Amino acid sequence: MIREKIIIEDIAITLERKNIKNMYLRVLPPNGEVKVSAPLFLSDEDISNFIKSRKEWILKKQELILKNGISAPLKYKNGEKHEIWGKTYALQLIKNTTTKRVLVDEERNVIYLPVPPRSTIEKRKNILDEHYRAELKHALPEALDKCCKIVGKTPTDIKVRKMKNWGNCNQNGVITLNLNLAKKRPICLEYVLIHELCHLIEFNHGKKFKKLMDKFCPNWKEIKKELNE
């Protein structure tokens, strides 16, 4: 592979020439870096023409990334930053078979992640996700008891899993929480619990529901904004 930095139409590009058949273009978060993979036999002129033809798309993609603060995909590697209950830690991989659980050093702000040899990103992610699941389940009894007393309602059951929303409540009274809440400040967990408990009174998100939220969690709008950043 041959790698070089080039500029075409005022766009800085990392060009990688490889033994491939087709050309590939990527605009990457968090800073909109442009990467092009091109076949070894392709001429400079062909590469330049390709970039020029995609200039408008590149600029729009860069604007989208920067405007929305889109982060680079996590790779779960040494030194990468991860959060537990709103506090930031550096990840440190432990490549052995003796340590089976995630260890957190509060003084050094380090998460020690036990991984098997030649572990994949997905495997490392799953190991850390299970730690988040355990953290959330450990925090739930106290938080749920507090929020149930505030709202005056109790769910029939409560579950933790990966999901797109922070939480939901079905008509049978079962509340499901996103395990990623363990990354956020504890006040965020309380907000989501109050939100879902309010659905046991008012199932939709209309005016009555918002009045309930104003009553039971006066700063809910600020917490919601923090959650969605």
N, C-alpha and C positions, 0 to 999 in steps of 0.2 A: 504494500500500500504506500502511496505517495501523498503526503499531506502538505498543503500550502495555504497561505492567506492571500486572498485577492480582493480587489474592489471593482465592482461593476455598477455603473449608474449610481455612484455614491453609496452603494450597499456593501458593507464589509461581509465577506463570505469565507468560511472555512471549507476548502475544496479537498476532497479525498478521492484520489484516483485508485480504483480497485479493479480486480479481475471480475467484472460483472458485465451484464449485457445491456442494462438500462440505467438511466440517470434518475436519481432521487433527490428531492428537495424537502428540507425540513426547516421550520422556524420554531425555535425551542424556548421555553420559559427558563428562567424568570426574566431574562433581559432581551428576548427576541433574537437570539443568535441565529444566524442563517448557516445551515450546513448543506453542502451539496456532495453527493456521491456520484462519481462519473466513471464510465468505462475507461480503461487505459488507452484505448485506441481513439477516443473522441478528441477532436481538435479544440484548441482554445476558442476559436470562432464559434463553434457549435455550442460550447458551454456558455459563452457570452450571450449568444442569441436566445438561448433557453432562459437565462436569468432575466434578460430584458423583456421577454414575453410574459414573464411571471411577476414583474416588478409590482404591479398594482396589488396583486394578491399578497405578496410579501409584506408590503407596507401596511395593508389592512390587518394582516395577521399580527404583525409587530404591535400595532396600535391596540388591538384587542388584548394582547398579553400584558402590555404595560398598563393600560387603563384599568384592567380588572385585577391586577396584581396576581396573575396566575403563577403558581409555584412550579418548579421543576418536579417531575415524578420522583418519589422517594426511592432510594436504592438500598436502604438499610445497611449502610456501610459504616466503618469506623469514623467517628467524628461528626456524623450527621446529627442534626438537632431534632429531638422529639420531645413531646410534652406529656406530662402526667399531672392532672389536676391544675392546669394552668401554669405549671413551672417547667422551664426548659432544661433539658438534659442532653448531654453528648452520648451518642451510642458507642459502646465498646463490645466487639464480638469476642466471645469466648469459644475457641475451637477445641473442644474436648468432649468426652462422653460422660464425665463424672458429674458435672453441674447440669441439673435438669430444669431449673426454674430461673426466671428472670430475677436479677438482683439489682436493687437501686441504692446507690450511694448518695445520700442526701447532702453530705458535706462537700463532696467533690462534684456534685451534679452530673453523675454518670449513671447510665443504664447499662448493666452488663447482660448481654444477650447470648445465651448458650445456643450454639448452632452446630449441626453436623458438618463433617468435612465436605467441601465443594457444595455448600448449600446455595440454593437459588434465592433470588429476591422474594419470590412468592413464599418459600419456606420460612425465611426470616420474618417476613410480614406476618405470617400466621402465628409464629411463636410470640411476637409482640402483641398481636391482637388478643391472644389468649390471656396475656397478662392484663390487658385493658378490661377484658371480660371479668377476670377475677377481682380487679380493683373496683369495678362498678358494683358487682354483686356484694362485695364487702361493705361498700358505702351505702347500699340501698336501704337496709333496715332502719337506720337512724333517720336518713333523709325522708323516706316514705312516711314514717311515723309522724315526723314534723309536719309534712305537707298535708297528710290526711287530717290532722288536727286543725290546720288552717282552713281547708276547704270544707271539711265535714263529710267527706266521702271516702270510701275505701274500695280499691279495685278487687275484682274476683281473683285475679292472678296478675303477675308481672313477669315479663320475659326480657331477656337481653339477647340481641343479635345484630349482625351487620344489616344496615338498612340505609336508604337514601335520606329519609326524614330523621329528625332527632328523636321522634317518638310518635306513637299513635295509640288510639284507644278504640276498640270495637264496641259494638252495641251490647256485647255480653259482659262488658266491664273489664276486659283483659287489656292491660297496658303493655306495650312493647317499647323498649328503649334501645337507642343506638349505642353500641359498646364504645363508640368514639367519644361519648360524653365524658369518659374517664380522662380524656386529654384536656378537657376544659375546666375552668374554675368550678368549685363545688356549687356556687350560686347558680350556675347554668343547669346543673342537674335538678336543683330545686325548682327552677323556673319551668323546666320541661314537665316535671311531675305535677306541678300545680296546673299547668296548661292541660295536661291529659285528664287530671281529676275533674277539672271544670267541664270536660266533655261528658262526665257522668251526670251533670246537671243540664247542660245545653250542648247538644251534639254538633251543631254547626259553628261557624265562625262569625256569626252576625253580631248585632249591637248588644244583645243580651250577654253573649259570651264575652265580649270585650269589657263590659261592665263588671263581670265576674273577675276578669283578670285585673282590672283596675283596683278592685276591692282586695283581692287576695295577694296580688303581687304588683304593687304600685309602680315599680320601675321595670316592668316586664318588657317594655319597648326597647329600653337600653340594653337589656340582657339579650334579647332576641337579635339585635343588631350585632352585638359581640359574637354571638354564636355563628352568625352567617358571614362574618368577615373572613 
